[in-house]
Amino acid sequence: MLRLFSHHDRFEVYRIFNMLDDAGIPCFVKNELIQGAIGDIPPQDSEPEVWLHDVQWEDKAKQLISEFNREQQSMQSENKSPWICVNCDENNEPSFNVCWMCQASR
């Protein structure tokens, strides 16, 4: 077994777990319920983690995680600048994924 990924946010851990599981990579989440023990144990020992059942999947899993992180960074950088709606030419804030004027998708 091999610890592959950990994060303080369970949501992030489960995003990675679900992505790997969907790709057919045998993995599991460890420490998912231990966060209530923070204070009694060190925080780094209580973070939820994604573990691989078999080390042979390490390269494929790391490749998928790397691609996922690149996509997330790309989406974040795209969403940092204002955009103009192609439907009504209205200016929209970067945080809007739908035009505030006509409700057209970004």
C-alpha positions as CSV (number, residue, x, y, z in Angstrom):
1,M,0.0,0.0,0.0
2,L,1.1,3.6,-0.7
3,R,-0.1,6.9,0.6
4,L,-0.7,9.0,-2.5
5,F,-2.5,12.2,-1.5
6,S,-3.6,14.1,1.7
7,H,-5.3,17.4,2.3
8,H,-7.0,19.1,5.2
9,D,-10.2,19.4,3.2
10,R,-12.2,16.1,2.9
11,F,-13.8,17.5,-0.2
12,E,-10.5,17.7,-2.0
13,V,-9.5,14.2,-0.9
14,Y,-12.8,12.7,-2.2
15,R,-12.4,14.5,-5.5
16,I,-9.1,12.7,-6.0
17,F,-10.4,9.5,-4.7
18,N,-13.4,9.6,-7.0
19,M,-11.3,10.5,-10.0
20,L,-8.9,7.5,-9.3
21,D,-11.8,5.2,-8.6
22,D,-13.5,6.2,-11.9
23,A,-10.3,5.4,-13.7
24,G,-10.3,1.9,-12.2
25,I,-7.4,2.5,-9.9
26,P,-7.8,0.6,-6.7
27,C,-7.6,3.0,-3.8
28,F,-9.2,3.9,-0.5
29,V,-9.6,6.9,1.9
30,K,-7.9,6.7,5.3
31,N,-8.4,9.0,8.3
32,E,-11.7,10.2,7.0
33,L,-13.3,10.4,10.4
34,I,-10.3,11.1,12.6
35,Q,-10.4,14.9,12.2
36,G,-12.4,15.2,15.4
37,A,-9.2,14.1,17.3
38,I,-7.3,17.2,16.3
39,G,-5.8,18.6,19.4
40,D,-5.2,15.1,20.8
41,I,-3.0,14.1,17.8
42,P,-0.9,16.3,15.5
43,P,-2.9,17.9,12.7
44,Q,-0.7,16.3,10.0
45,D,-1.6,12.9,11.4
46,S,-5.3,13.6,11.2
47,E,-5.6,14.7,7.5
48,P,-7.7,12.5,5.3
49,E,-5.5,10.6,2.8
50,V,-5.9,8.6,-0.4
51,W,-4.0,5.4,-0.4
52,L,-3.3,3.0,-3.3
53,H,-3.9,-0.7,-2.7
54,D,-1.1,-1.6,-5.0
55,V,2.1,0.3,-5.8
56,Q,2.0,-0.7,-9.4
57,W,-0.7,2.0,-10.0
58,E,1.5,4.8,-8.6
59,D,2.7,6.3,-12.0
60,K,-0.8,6.2,-13.5
61,A,-2.4,7.8,-10.4
62,K,0.2,10.5,-10.1
63,Q,-0.3,11.3,-13.8
64,L,-4.0,11.7,-13.4
65,I,-3.6,13.9,-10.3
66,S,-1.1,16.0,-12.2
67,E,-3.5,16.5,-15.1
68,F,-6.3,17.2,-12.7
69,N,-4.2,19.9,-11.0
70,R,-3.3,21.5,-14.3
71,E,-6.9,21.6,-15.3
72,Q,-7.9,23.2,-12.0
73,Q,-5.2,25.9,-12.3
74,S,-6.2,26.6,-15.9
75,M,-9.8,27.1,-14.8
76,Q,-8.8,29.3,-12.0
77,S,-6.7,31.6,-14.2
78,E,-9.5,31.8,-16.8
79,N,-11.9,32.9,-14.1
80,K,-9.8,35.8,-12.9
81,S,-10.6,38.2,-15.7
82,P,-13.9,39.9,-16.6
83,W,-15.7,38.5,-19.6
84,I,-18.1,39.8,-22.2
85,C,-21.3,37.8,-22.9
86,V,-21.4,36.6,-26.5
87,N,-25.2,36.7,-26.3
88,C,-25.8,40.3,-25.1
89,D,-22.3,41.9,-25.0
90,E,-22.7,42.7,-21.3
91,N,-19.6,42.9,-19.1
92,N,-19.5,40.3,-16.3
93,E,-17.4,39.8,-13.2
94,P,-14.8,37.0,-13.2
95,S,-16.7,35.1,-10.6
96,F,-19.8,34.8,-12.8
97,N,-20.3,31.7,-14.9
98,V,-23.6,32.9,-16.2
99,C,-24.3,36.4,-17.6
100,W,-26.0,38.6,-15.0
101,M,-28.1,40.3,-17.8
102,C,-29.3,37.4,-20.0
103,Q,-28.3,34.3,-18.0
104,A,-26.3,32.9,-20.9
105,S,-23.5,30.5,-20.0
106,R,-19.9,31.8,-20.0
